[in-house]
Amino acid sequence: MNPNINRKEKLRRKNEIKFLFNDLELEAFNKYCAKYKIENKSKFIRETIMTEVLEQFDRDYPSLFDSIEE
């Protein structure tokens, strides 16, 4: 089996998450997208969320100095 096919299947977006904005949040989001010419809102939301998730994982990762007690 071609390993690229398996990788492509793992990267395929097939899971859906829904959330709601109130009127003011939606208005702000739409203004932001218009101002910064964001055409693909789904991509923008996905990248913004995943950036925060990965940055938090990085902050939470134990370092060598975490194990030293004063």
PDB file of N, H, CA, C and O in Angstrom:
ATOM      1  N   MET A   1       0.847  -1.204   0.000  1.00  0.00           N
ATOM      2  CA  MET A   1       0.000   0.000   0.000  1.00  0.00           C
ATOM      3  C   MET A   1       0.877   1.247   0.000  1.00  0.00           C
ATOM      4  O   MET A   1       1.891   1.310   0.696  1.00  0.00           O
ATOM      5  N   ASN A   2       0.487   2.202  -0.763  1.00  0.00           N
ATOM      6  H   ASN A   2      -0.336   2.152  -1.328  1.00  0.00           H
ATOM      7  CA  ASN A   2       1.229   3.449  -0.872  1.00  0.00           C
ATOM      8  C   ASN A   2       1.100   4.246   0.433  1.00  0.00           C
ATOM      9  O   ASN A   2      -0.018   4.558   0.844  1.00  0.00           O
ATOM     10  N   PRO A   3       2.232   4.588   1.102  1.00  0.00           N
ATOM     11  CA  PRO A   3       2.148   5.328   2.371  1.00  0.00           C
ATOM     12  C   PRO A   3       1.558   6.727   2.206  1.00  0.00           C
ATOM     13  O   PRO A   3       1.022   7.288   3.162  1.00  0.00           O
ATOM     14  N   ASN A   4       1.650   7.291   1.006  1.00  0.00           N
ATOM     15  H   ASN A   4       2.085   6.835   0.229  1.00  0.00           H
ATOM     16  CA  ASN A   4       1.078   8.624   0.779  1.00  0.00           C
ATOM     17  C   ASN A   4      -0.445   8.610   0.851  1.00  0.00           C
ATOM     18  O   ASN A   4      -1.056   9.594   1.269  1.00  0.00           O
ATOM     19  N   ILE A   5      -1.058   7.507   0.450  1.00  0.00           N
ATOM     20  H   ILE A   5      -0.563   6.707   0.111  1.00  0.00           H
ATOM     21  CA  ILE A   5      -2.512   7.390   0.518  1.00  0.00           C
ATOM     22  C   ILE A   5      -2.964   7.399   1.974  1.00  0.00           C
ATOM     23  O   ILE A   5      -3.925   8.089   2.315  1.00  0.00           O
ATOM     24  N   ASN A   6      -2.291   6.650   2.831  1.00  0.00           N
ATOM     25  H   ASN A   6      -1.510   6.090   2.554  1.00  0.00           H
ATOM     26  CA  ASN A   6      -2.635   6.604   4.252  1.00  0.00           C
ATOM     27  C   ASN A   6      -2.457   7.981   4.891  1.00  0.00           C
ATOM     28  O   ASN A   6      -3.288   8.402   5.696  1.00  0.00           O
ATOM     29  N   ARG A   7      -1.390   8.677   4.540  1.00  0.00           N
ATOM     30  H   ARG A   7      -0.716   8.335   3.885  1.00  0.00           H
ATOM     31  CA  ARG A   7      -1.139  10.023   5.077  1.00  0.00           C
ATOM     32  C   ARG A   7      -2.227  10.989   4.626  1.00  0.00           C
ATOM     33  O   ARG A   7      -2.719  11.790   5.421  1.00  0.00           O
ATOM     34  N   LYS A   8      -2.598  10.916   3.361  1.00  0.00           N
ATOM     35  H   LYS A   8      -2.198  10.266   2.715  1.00  0.00           H
ATOM     36  CA  LYS A   8      -3.649  11.794   2.846  1.00  0.00           C
ATOM     37  C   LYS A   8      -4.972  11.546   3.568  1.00  0.00           C
ATOM     38  O   LYS A   8      -5.709  12.489   3.860  1.00  0.00           O
ATOM     39  N   GLU A   9      -5.269  10.296   3.853  1.00  0.00           N
ATOM     40  H   GLU A   9      -4.671   9.530   3.616  1.00  0.00           H
ATOM     41  CA  GLU A   9      -6.521   9.966   4.550  1.00  0.00           C
ATOM     42  C   GLU A   9      -6.507  10.533   5.971  1.00  0.00           C
ATOM     43  O   GLU A   9      -7.528  11.025   6.450  1.00  0.00           O
ATOM     44  N   LYS A  10      -5.368  10.467   6.641  1.00  0.00           N
ATOM     45  H   LYS A  10      -4.538  10.067   6.252  1.00  0.00           H
ATOM     46  CA  LYS A  10      -5.261  11.012   8.000  1.00  0.00           C
ATOM     47  C   LYS A  10      -5.436  12.528   8.013  1.00  0.00           C
ATOM     48  O   LYS A  10      -5.950  13.094   8.978  1.00  0.00           O
ATOM     49  N   LEU A  11      -5.006  13.179   6.937  1.00  0.00           N
ATOM     50  H   LEU A  11      -4.588  12.720   6.153  1.00  0.00           H
ATOM     51  CA  LEU A  11      -5.088  14.638   6.868  1.00  0.00           C
ATOM     52  C   LEU A  11      -6.423  15.139   6.324  1.00  0.00           C
ATOM     53  O   LEU A  11      -6.700  16.337   6.374  1.00  0.00           O
ATOM     54  N   ARG A  12      -7.242  14.242   5.811  1.00  0.00           N
ATOM     55  H   ARG A  12      -7.017  13.269   5.770  1.00  0.00           H
ATOM     56  CA  ARG A  12      -8.540  14.638   5.262  1.00  0.00           C
ATOM     57  C   ARG A  12      -9.441  15.159   6.377  1.00  0.00           C
ATOM     58  O   ARG A  12      -9.572  14.522   7.422  1.00  0.00           O
ATOM     59  N   ARG A  13     -10.053  16.304   6.157  1.00  0.00           N
ATOM     60  H   ARG A  13      -9.946  16.821   5.307  1.00  0.00           H
ATOM     61  CA  ARG A  13     -10.932  16.902   7.173  1.00  0.00           C
ATOM     62  C   ARG A  13     -12.318  16.290   7.045  1.00  0.00           C
ATOM     63  O   ARG A  13     -13.039  16.531   6.077  1.00  0.00           O
ATOM     64  N   LYS A  14     -12.672  15.493   8.046  1.00  0.00           N
ATOM     65  H   LYS A  14     -12.087  15.297   8.832  1.00  0.00           H
ATOM     66  CA  LYS A  14     -13.965  14.816   8.016  1.00  0.00           C
ATOM     67  C   LYS A  14     -14.749  15.008   9.314  1.00  0.00           C
ATOM     68  O   LYS A  14     -15.892  14.564   9.425  1.00  0.00           O
ATOM     69  N   ASN A  15     -14.135  15.665  10.287  1.00  0.00           N
ATOM     70  H   ASN A  15     -13.207  16.025  10.197  1.00  0.00           H
ATOM     71  CA  ASN A  15     -14.786  15.899  11.576  1.00  0.00           C
ATOM     72  C   ASN A  15     -15.246  17.352  11.650  1.00  0.00           C
ATOM     73  O   ASN A  15     -14.528  18.275  11.266  1.00  0.00           O
ATOM     74  N   GLU A  16     -16.445  17.522  12.147  1.00  0.00           N
ATOM     75  H   GLU A  16     -17.029  16.772  12.459  1.00  0.00           H
ATOM     76  CA  GLU A  16     -17.060  18.841  12.161  1.00  0.00           C
ATOM     77  C   GLU A  16     -17.273  19.300  13.592  1.00  0.00           C
ATOM     78  O   GLU A  16     -17.696  18.525  14.449  1.00  0.00           O
ATOM     79  N   ILE A  17     -16.973  20.578  13.843  1.00  0.00           N
ATOM     80  H   ILE A  17     -16.630  21.208  13.146  1.00  0.00           H
ATOM     81  CA  ILE A  17     -17.254  21.208  15.127  1.00  0.00           C
ATOM     82  C   ILE A  17     -18.077  22.452  14.825  1.00  0.00           C
ATOM     83  O   ILE A  17     -17.746  23.223  13.924  1.00  0.00           O
ATOM     84  N   LYS A  18     -19.135  22.637  15.573  1.00  0.00           N
ATOM     85  H   LYS A  18     -19.403  22.010  16.305  1.00  0.00           H
ATOM     86  CA  LYS A  18     -19.980  23.816  15.382  1.00  0.00           C
ATOM     87  C   LYS A  18     -19.946  24.657  16.649  1.00  0.00           C
ATOM     88  O   LYS A  18     -19.873  24.127  17.758  1.00  0.00           O
ATOM     89  N   PHE A  19     -20.001  25.967  16.475  1.00  0.00           N
ATOM     90  H   PHE A  19     -20.061  26.398  15.574  1.00  0.00           H
ATOM     91  CA  PHE A  19     -20.126  26.870  17.605  1.00  0.00           C
ATOM     92  C   PHE A  19     -20.946  28.070  17.162  1.00  0.00           C
ATOM     93  O   PHE A  19     -21.148  28.295  15.969  1.00  0.00           O
ATOM     94  N   LEU A  20     -21.407  28.827  18.126  1.00  0.00           N
ATOM     95  H   LEU A  20     -21.243  28.645  19.095  1.00  0.00           H
ATOM     96  CA  LEU A  20     -22.304  29.946  17.829  1.00  0.00           C
ATOM     97  C   LEU A  20     -21.675  31.270  18.246  1.00  0.00           C
ATOM     98  O   LEU A  20     -20.973  31.350  19.254  1.00  0.00           O
ATOM     99  N   PHE A  21     -21.937  32.302  17.454  1.00  0.00           N
ATOM    100  H   PHE A  21     -22.507  32.236  16.635  1.00  0.00           H
ATOM    101  CA  PHE A  21     -21.585  33.677  17.793  1.00  0.00           C
ATOM    102  C   PHE A  21     -22.864  34.410  18.184  1.00  0.00           C
ATOM    103  O   PHE A  21     -23.941  34.107  17.670  1.00  0.00           O
ATOM    104  N   ASN A  22     -22.744  35.374  19.095  1.00  0.00           N
ATOM    105  H   ASN A  22     -21.869  35.621  19.513  1.00  0.00           H
ATOM    106  CA  ASN A  22     -23.880  36.271  19.273  1.00  0.00           C
ATOM    107  C   ASN A  22     -23.787  37.335  18.175  1.00  0.00           C
ATOM    108  O   ASN A  22     -22.825  37.348  17.407  1.00  0.00           O
ATOM    109  N   ASP A  23     -24.756  38.204  18.100  1.00  0.00           N
ATOM    110  H   ASP A  23     -25.537  38.193  18.724  1.00  0.00           H
ATOM    111  CA  ASP A  23     -24.798  39.179  17.009  1.00  0.00           C
ATOM    112  C   ASP A  23     -23.568  40.085  16.984  1.00  0.00           C
ATOM    113  O   ASP A  23     -23.023  40.361  15.915  1.00  0.00           O
ATOM    114  N   LEU A  24     -23.123  40.554  18.165  1.00  0.00           N
ATOM    115  H   LEU A  24     -23.565  40.330  19.034  1.00  0.00           H
ATOM    116  CA  LEU A  24     -21.976  41.454  18.225  1.00  0.00           C
ATOM    117  C   LEU A  24     -20.681  40.738  17.845  1.00  0.00           C
ATOM    118  O   LEU A  24     -19.833  41.312  17.162  1.00  0.00           O
ATOM    119  N   GLU A  25     -20.526  39.497  18.281  1.00  0.00           N
ATOM    120  H   GLU A  25     -21.215  39.031  18.836  1.00  0.00           H
ATOM    121  CA  GLU A  25     -19.338  38.715  17.929  1.00  0.00           C
ATOM    122  C   GLU A  25     -19.278  38.474  16.420  1.00  0.00           C
ATOM    123  O   GLU A  25     -18.221  38.607  15.803  1.00  0.00           O
ATOM    124  N   LEU A  26     -20.408  38.124  15.842  1.00  0.00           N
ATOM    125  H   LEU A  26     -21.267  38.017  16.343  1.00  0.00           H
ATOM    126  CA  LEU A  26     -20.447  37.871  14.401  1.00  0.00           C
ATOM    127  C   LEU A  26     -20.142  39.142  13.613  1.00  0.00           C
ATOM    128  O   LEU A  26     -19.424  39.105  12.615  1.00  0.00           O
ATOM    129  N   GLU A  27     -20.686  40.248  14.063  1.00  0.00           N
ATOM    130  H   GLU A  27     -21.269  40.278  14.874  1.00  0.00           H
ATOM    131  CA  GLU A  27     -20.416  41.525  13.396  1.00  0.00           C
ATOM    132  C   GLU A  27     -18.923  41.854  13.464  1.00  0.00           C
ATOM    133  O   GLU A  27     -18.333  42.268  12.466  1.00  0.00           O
ATOM    134  N   ALA A  28     -18.316  41.672  14.627  1.00  0.00           N
ATOM    135  H   ALA A  28     -18.795  41.335  15.437  1.00  0.00           H
ATOM    136  CA  ALA A  28     -16.883  41.940  14.784  1.00  0.00           C
ATOM    137  C   ALA A  28     -16.062  40.999  13.910  1.00  0.00           C
ATOM    138  O   ALA A  28     -15.106  41.427  13.264  1.00  0.00           O
ATOM    139  N   PHE A  29     -16.428  39.729  13.887  1.00  0.00           N
ATOM    140  H   PHE A  29     -17.205  39.381  14.412  1.00  0.00           H
ATOM    141  CA  PHE A  29     -15.707  38.749  13.075  1.00  0.00           C
ATOM    142  C   PHE A  29     -15.790  39.090  11.596  1.00  0.00           C
ATOM    143  O   PHE A  29     -14.787  39.040  10.884  1.00  0.00           O
ATOM    144  N   ASN A  30     -16.972  39.433  11.139  1.00  0.00           N
ATOM    145  H   ASN A  30     -17.787  39.474  11.717  1.00  0.00           H
ATOM    146  CA  ASN A  30     -17.148  39.788   9.728  1.00  0.00           C
ATOM    147  C   ASN A  30     -16.390  41.061   9.360  1.00  0.00           C
ATOM    148  O   ASN A  30     -15.821  41.152   8.272  1.00  0.00           O
ATOM    149  N   LYS A  31     -16.379  42.046  10.265  1.00  0.00           N
ATOM    150  H   LYS A  31     -16.841  41.971  11.149  1.00  0.00           H
ATOM    151  CA  LYS A  31     -15.614  43.273  10.014  1.00  0.00           C
ATOM    152  C   LYS A  31     -14.119  42.960   9.939  1.00  0.00           C
ATOM    153  O   LYS A  31     -13.414  43.490   9.081  1.00  0.00           O
ATOM    154  N   TYR A  32     -13.640  42.100  10.836  1.00  0.00           N
ATOM    155  H   TYR A  32     -14.214  41.669  11.533  1.00  0.00           H
ATOM    156  CA  TYR A  32     -12.234  41.703  10.843  1.00  0.00           C
ATOM    157  C   TYR A  32     -11.872  41.029   9.519  1.00  0.00           C
ATOM    158  O   TYR A  32     -10.854  41.350   8.906  1.00  0.00           O
ATOM    159  N   CYS A  33     -12.710  40.101   9.091  1.00  0.00           N
ATOM    160  H   CYS A  33     -13.537  39.841   9.589  1.00  0.00           H
ATOM    161  CA  CYS A  33     -12.452  39.377   7.841  1.00  0.00           C
ATOM    162  C   CYS A  33     -12.460  40.322   6.641  1.00  0.00           C
ATOM    163  O   CYS A  33     -11.653  40.171   5.724  1.00  0.00           O
ATOM    164  N   ALA A  34     -13.362  41.289   6.647  1.00  0.00           N
ATOM    165  H   ALA A  34     -14.018  41.412   7.392  1.00  0.00           H
ATOM    166  CA  ALA A  34     -13.410  42.257   5.555  1.00  0.00           C
ATOM    167  C   ALA A  34     -12.172  43.148   5.578  1.00  0.00           C
ATOM    168  O   ALA A  34     -11.560  43.391   4.538  1.00  0.00           O
ATOM    169  N   LYS A  35     -11.808  43.628   6.745  1.00  0.00           N
ATOM    170  H   LYS A  35     -12.305  43.431   7.590  1.00  0.00           H
ATOM    171  CA  LYS A  35     -10.661  44.532   6.870  1.00  0.00           C
ATOM    172  C   LYS A  35      -9.367  43.868   6.416  1.00  0.00           C
ATOM    173  O   LYS A  35      -8.558  44.484   5.722  1.00  0.00           O
ATOM    174  N   TYR A  36      -9.173  42.612   6.809  1.00  0.00           N
ATOM    175  H   TYR A  36      -9.831  42.112   7.373  1.00  0.00           H
ATOM    176  CA  TYR A  36      -7.928  41.914   6.496  1.00  0.00           C
ATOM    177  C   TYR A  36      -8.060  40.984   5.283  1.00  0.00           C
ATOM    178  O   TYR A  36      -7.198  40.141   5.031  1.00  0.00           O
ATOM    179  N   LYS A  37      -9.151  41.158   4.548  1.00  0.00           N
ATOM    180  H   LYS A  37      -9.850  41.843   4.753  1.00  0.00           H
ATOM    181  CA  LYS A  37      -9.385  40.424   3.292  1.00  0.00           C
ATOM    182  C   LYS A  37      -9.250  38.909   3.455  1.00  0.00           C
ATOM    183  O   LYS A  37      -8.591  38.235   2.663  1.00  0.00           O
ATOM    184  N   ILE A  38      -9.890  38.401   4.497  1.00  0.00           N
ATOM    185  H   ILE A  38     -10.425  38.948   5.140  1.00  0.00           H
ATOM    186  CA  ILE A  38      -9.904  36.961   4.743  1.00  0.00           C
ATOM    187  C   ILE A  38     -11.072  36.380   3.964  1.00  0.00           C
ATOM    188  O   ILE A  38     -12.233  36.649   4.272  1.00  0.00           O
ATOM    189  N   GLU A  39     -10.759  35.593   2.967  1.00  0.00           N
ATOM    190  H   GLU A  39      -9.815  35.375   2.717  1.00  0.00           H
ATOM    191  CA  GLU A  39     -11.798  35.016   2.122  1.00  0.00           C
ATOM    192  C   GLU A  39     -12.246  33.647   2.616  1.00  0.00           C
ATOM    193  O   GLU A  39     -13.419  33.298   2.488  1.00  0.00           O
ATOM    194  N   ASN A  40     -11.334  32.876   3.173  1.00  0.00           N
ATOM    195  H   ASN A  40     -10.381  33.159   3.277  1.00  0.00           H
ATOM    196  CA  ASN A  40     -11.657  31.533   3.655  1.00  0.00           C
ATOM    197  C   ASN A  40     -11.765  31.573   5.177  1.00  0.00           C
ATOM    198  O   ASN A  40     -10.775  31.380   5.883  1.00  0.00           O
ATOM    199  N   LYS A  41     -12.969  31.824   5.671  1.00  0.00           N
ATOM    200  H   LYS A  41     -13.773  31.981   5.097  1.00  0.00           H
ATOM    201  CA  LYS A  41     -13.182  31.974   7.108  1.00  0.00           C
ATOM    202  C   LYS A  41     -12.947  30.663   7.852  1.00  0.00           C
ATOM    203  O   LYS A  41     -12.434  30.677   8.971  1.00  0.00           O
ATOM    204  N   SER A  42     -13.306  29.553   7.261  1.00  0.00           N
ATOM    205  H   SER A  42     -13.723  29.542   6.352  1.00  0.00           H
ATOM    206  CA  SER A  42     -13.095  28.252   7.889  1.00  0.00           C
ATOM    207  C   SER A  42     -11.611  28.007   8.128  1.00  0.00           C
ATOM    208  O   SER A  42     -11.208  27.584   9.211  1.00  0.00           O
ATOM    209  N   LYS A  43     -10.806  28.277   7.113  1.00  0.00           N
ATOM    210  H   LYS A  43     -11.133  28.621   6.233  1.00  0.00           H
ATOM    211  CA  LYS A  43      -9.354  28.107   7.236  1.00  0.00           C
ATOM    212  C   LYS A  43      -8.803  29.036   8.308  1.00  0.00           C
ATOM    213  O   LYS A  43      -7.962  28.630   9.110  1.00  0.00           O
ATOM    214  N   PHE A  44      -9.273  30.282   8.328  1.00  0.00           N
ATOM    215  H   PHE A  44      -9.956  30.612   7.676  1.00  0.00           H
ATOM    216  CA  PHE A  44      -8.815  31.252   9.314  1.00  0.00           C
ATOM    217  C   PHE A  44      -9.127  30.785  10.733  1.00  0.00           C
ATOM    218  O   PHE A  44      -8.261  30.830  11.607  1.00  0.00           O
ATOM    219  N   ILE A  45     -10.357  30.340  10.962  1.00  0.00           N
ATOM    220  H   ILE A  45     -11.061  30.304  10.252  1.00  0.00           H
ATOM    221  CA  ILE A  45     -10.749  29.877  12.297  1.00  0.00           C
ATOM    222  C   ILE A  45      -9.929  28.662  12.690  1.00  0.00           C
ATOM    223  O   ILE A  45      -9.416  28.593  13.807  1.00  0.00           O
ATOM    224  N   ARG A  46      -9.801  27.698  11.778  1.00  0.00           N
ATOM    225  H   ARG A  46     -10.218  27.754  10.871  1.00  0.00           H
ATOM    226  CA  ARG A  46      -9.042  26.473  12.060  1.00  0.00           C
ATOM    227  C   ARG A  46      -7.594  26.806  12.417  1.00  0.00           C
ATOM    228  O   ARG A  46      -7.072  26.303  13.411  1.00  0.00           O
ATOM    229  N   GLU A  47      -6.946  27.646  11.617  1.00  0.00           N
ATOM    230  H   GLU A  47      -7.371  28.054  10.809  1.00  0.00           H
ATOM    231  CA  GLU A  47      -5.546  27.985  11.864  1.00  0.00           C
ATOM    232  C   GLU A  47      -5.380  28.772  13.167  1.00  0.00           C
ATOM    233  O   GLU A  47      -4.411  28.571  13.898  1.00  0.00           O
ATOM    234  N   THR A  48      -6.320  29.659  13.450  1.00  0.00           N
ATOM    235  H   THR A  48      -7.108  29.822  12.856  1.00  0.00           H
ATOM    236  CA  THR A  48      -6.249  30.447  14.679  1.00  0.00           C
ATOM    237  C   THR A  48      -6.382  29.550  15.907  1.00  0.00           C
ATOM    238  O   THR A  48      -5.621  29.691  16.864  1.00  0.00           O
ATOM    239  N   ILE A  49      -7.325  28.648  15.884  1.00  0.00           N
ATOM    240  H   ILE A  49      -7.944  28.533  15.106  1.00  0.00           H
ATOM    241  CA  ILE A  49      -7.530  27.732  17.011  1.00  0.00           C
ATOM    242  C   ILE A  49      -6.323  26.814  17.177  1.00  0.00           C
ATOM    243  O   ILE A  49      -5.817  26.647  18.286  1.00  0.00           O
ATOM    244  N   MET A  50      -5.861  26.220  16.079  1.00  0.00           N
ATOM    245  H   MET A  50      -6.271  26.356  15.178  1.00  0.00           H
ATOM    246  CA  MET A  50      -4.748  25.275  16.174  1.00  0.00           C
ATOM    247  C   MET A  50      -3.457  25.971  16.594  1.00  0.00           C
ATOM    248  O   MET A  50      -2.630  25.360  17.272  1.00  0.00           O
ATOM    249  N   THR A  51      -3.263  27.221  16.213  1.00  0.00           N
ATOM    250  H   THR A  51      -3.934  27.718  15.662  1.00  0.00           H
ATOM    251  CA  THR A  51      -2.097  27.980  16.668  1.00  0.00           C
ATOM    252  C   THR A  51      -2.124  28.105  18.183  1.00  0.00           C
ATOM    253  O   THR A  51      -1.106  27.886  18.840  1.00  0.00           O
ATOM    254  N   GLU A  52      -3.269  28.451  18.741  1.00  0.00           N
ATOM    255  H   GLU A  52      -4.096  28.629  18.207  1.00  0.00           H
ATOM    256  CA  GLU A  52      -3.397  28.582  20.195  1.00  0.00           C
ATOM    257  C   GLU A  52      -3.184  27.234  20.883  1.00  0.00           C
ATOM    258  O   GLU A  52      -2.487  27.160  21.895  1.00  0.00           O
ATOM    259  N   VAL A  53      -3.772  26.179  20.349  1.00  0.00           N
ATOM    260  H   VAL A  53      -4.339  26.238  19.527  1.00  0.00           H
ATOM    261  CA  VAL A  53      -3.635  24.844  20.945  1.00  0.00           C
ATOM    262  C   VAL A  53      -2.161  24.427  20.971  1.00  0.00           C
ATOM    263  O   VAL A  53      -1.658  23.981  22.002  1.00  0.00           O
ATOM    264  N   LEU A  54      -1.479  24.572  19.849  1.00  0.00           N
ATOM    265  H   LEU A  54      -1.887  24.935  19.011  1.00  0.00           H
ATOM    266  CA  LEU A  54      -0.073  24.150  19.781  1.00  0.00           C
ATOM    267  C   LEU A  54       0.827  25.024  20.644  1.00  0.00           C
ATOM    268  O   LEU A  54       1.778  24.521  21.243  1.00  0.00           O
ATOM    269  N   GLU A  55       0.549  26.317  20.720  1.00  0.00           N
ATOM    270  H   GLU A  55      -0.224  26.726  20.234  1.00  0.00           H
ATOM    271  CA  GLU A  55       1.327  27.190  21.597  1.00  0.00           C
ATOM    272  C   GLU A  55       1.124  26.812  23.054  1.00  0.00           C
ATOM    273  O   GLU A  55       2.078  26.841  23.832  1.00  0.00           O
ATOM    274  N   GLN A  56      -0.103  26.458  23.444  1.00  0.00           N
ATOM    275  H   GLN A  56      -0.878  26.435  22.812  1.00  0.00           H
ATOM    276  CA  GLN A  56      -0.359  26.045  24.826  1.00  0.00           C
ATOM    277  C   GLN A  56       0.347  24.731  25.132  1.00  0.00           C
ATOM    278  O   GLN A  56       0.913  24.573  26.214  1.00  0.00           O
ATOM    279  N   PHE A  57       0.322  23.781  24.189  1.00  0.00           N
ATOM    280  H   PHE A  57      -0.137  23.910  23.311  1.00  0.00           H
ATOM    281  CA  PHE A  57       1.062  22.529  24.369  1.00  0.00           C
ATOM    282  C   PHE A  57       2.545  22.829  24.587  1.00  0.00           C
ATOM    283  O   PHE A  57       3.186  22.224  25.446  1.00  0.00           O
ATOM    284  N   ASP A  58       3.077  23.753  23.816  1.00  0.00           N
ATOM    285  H   ASP A  58       2.556  24.245  23.118  1.00  0.00           H
ATOM    286  CA  ASP A  58       4.489  24.119  23.935  1.00  0.00           C
ATOM    287  C   ASP A  58       4.772  24.724  25.310  1.00  0.00           C
ATOM    288  O   ASP A  58       5.786  24.403  25.930  1.00  0.00           O
ATOM    289  N   ARG A  59       3.883  25.599  25.792  1.00  0.00           N
ATOM    290  H   ARG A  59       3.059  25.860  25.288  1.00  0.00           H
ATOM    291  CA  ARG A  59       4.065  26.211  27.114  1.00  0.00           C
ATOM    292  C   ARG A  59       3.960  25.174  28.225  1.00  0.00           C
ATOM    293  O   ARG A  59       4.634  25.293  29.248  1.00  0.00           O
ATOM    294  N   ASP A  60       3.129  24.164  28.037  1.00  0.00           N
ATOM    295  H   ASP A  60       2.582  24.067  27.206  1.00  0.00           H
ATOM    296  CA  ASP A  60       2.915  23.142  29.064  1.00  0.00           C
ATOM    297  C   ASP A  60       3.980  22.057  29.063  1.00  0.00           C
ATOM    298  O   ASP A  60       4.076  21.285  30.017  1.00  0.00           O
ATOM    299  N   TYR A  61       4.781  21.987  28.004  1.00  0.00           N
ATOM    300  H   TYR A  61       4.703  22.613  27.228  1.00  0.00           H
ATOM    301  CA  TYR A  61       5.764  20.917  27.880  1.00  0.00           C
ATOM    302  C   TYR A  61       6.815  21.071  28.973  1.00  0.00           C
ATOM    303  O   TYR A  61       7.384  22.150  29.139  1.00  0.00           O
ATOM    304  N   PRO A  62       7.076  19.999  29.719  1.00  0.00           N
ATOM    305  CA  PRO A  62       8.071  20.121  30.789  1.00  0.00           C
ATOM    306  C   PRO A  62       9.468  20.372  30.222  1.00  0.00           C
ATOM    307  O   PRO A  62       9.841  19.827  29.183  1.00  0.00           O
ATOM    308  N   SER A  63      10.210  21.189  30.908  1.00  0.00           N
ATOM    309  H   SER A  63       9.906  21.632  31.752  1.00  0.00           H
ATOM    310  CA  SER A  63      11.583  21.451  30.485  1.00  0.00           C
ATOM    311  C   SER A  63      12.547  20.878  31.521  1.00  0.00           C
ATOM    312  O   SER A  63      12.130  20.428  32.588  1.00  0.00           O
ATOM    313  N   LEU A  64      13.804  20.899  31.204  1.00  0.00           N
ATOM    314  H   LEU A  64      14.143  21.265  30.338  1.00  0.00           H
ATOM    315  CA  LEU A  64      14.826  20.381  32.090  1.00  0.00           C
ATOM    316  C   LEU A  64      14.772  21.082  33.445  1.00  0.00           C
ATOM    317  O   LEU A  64      14.996  20.452  34.478  1.00  0.00           O
ATOM    318  N   PHE A  65      14.478  22.371  33.446  1.00  0.00           N
ATOM    319  H   PHE A  65      14.296  22.883  32.606  1.00  0.00           H
ATOM    320  CA  PHE A  65      14.530  23.144  34.678  1.00  0.00           C
ATOM    321  C   PHE A  65      13.259  23.017  35.510  1.00  0.00           C
ATOM    322  O   PHE A  65      13.245  23.449  36.663  1.00  0.00           O
ATOM    323  N   ASP A  66      12.204  22.445  34.969  1.00  0.00           N
ATOM    324  H   ASP A  66      12.215  22.094  34.033  1.00  0.00           H
ATOM    325  CA  ASP A  66      10.984  22.233  35.752  1.00  0.00           C
ATOM    326  C   ASP A  66      11.199  21.237  36.881  1.00  0.00           C
ATOM    327  O   ASP A  66      10.502  21.288  37.894  1.00  0.00           O
ATOM    328  N   SER A  67      12.159  20.332  36.717  1.00  0.00           N
ATOM    329  H   SER A  67      12.726  20.290  35.894  1.00  0.00           H
ATOM    330  CA  SER A  67      12.351  19.276  37.720  1.00  0.00           C
ATOM    331  C   SER A  67      13.287  19.706  38.857  1.00  0.00           C
ATOM    332  O   SER A  67      13.439  18.968  39.831  1.00  0.00           O
ATOM    333  N   ILE A  68      13.910  20.870  38.755  1.00  0.00           N
ATOM    334  H   ILE A  68      13.786  21.469  37.964  1.00  0.00           H
ATOM    335  CA  ILE A  68      14.819  21.336  39.798  1.00  0.00           C
ATOM    336  C   ILE A  68      14.016  22.065  40.871  1.00  0.00           C
ATOM    337  O   ILE A  68      13.303  23.028  40.590  1.00  0.00           O
ATOM    338  N   GLU A  69      14.146  21.588  42.095  1.00  0.00           N
ATOM    339  H   GLU A  69      14.725  20.806  42.323  1.00  0.00           H
ATOM    340  CA  GLU A  69      13.449  22.231  43.205  1.00  0.00           C
ATOM    341  C   GLU A  69      14.395  23.198  43.897  1.00  0.00           C
ATOM    342  O   GLU A  69      15.589  22.925  44.026  1.00  0.00           O
ATOM    343  N   GLU A  70      13.867  24.310  44.335  1.00  0.00           N
ATOM    344  H   GLU A  70      12.898  24.531  44.230  1.00  0.00           H
ATOM    345  CA  GLU A  70      14.700  25.303  45.008  1.00  0.00           C
ATOM    346  C   GLU A  70      14.753  25.029  46.485  1.00  0.00           C
ATOM    347  O   GLU A  70      15.409  25.762  47.226  1.00  0.00           O
TER     348      GLU A  70
END
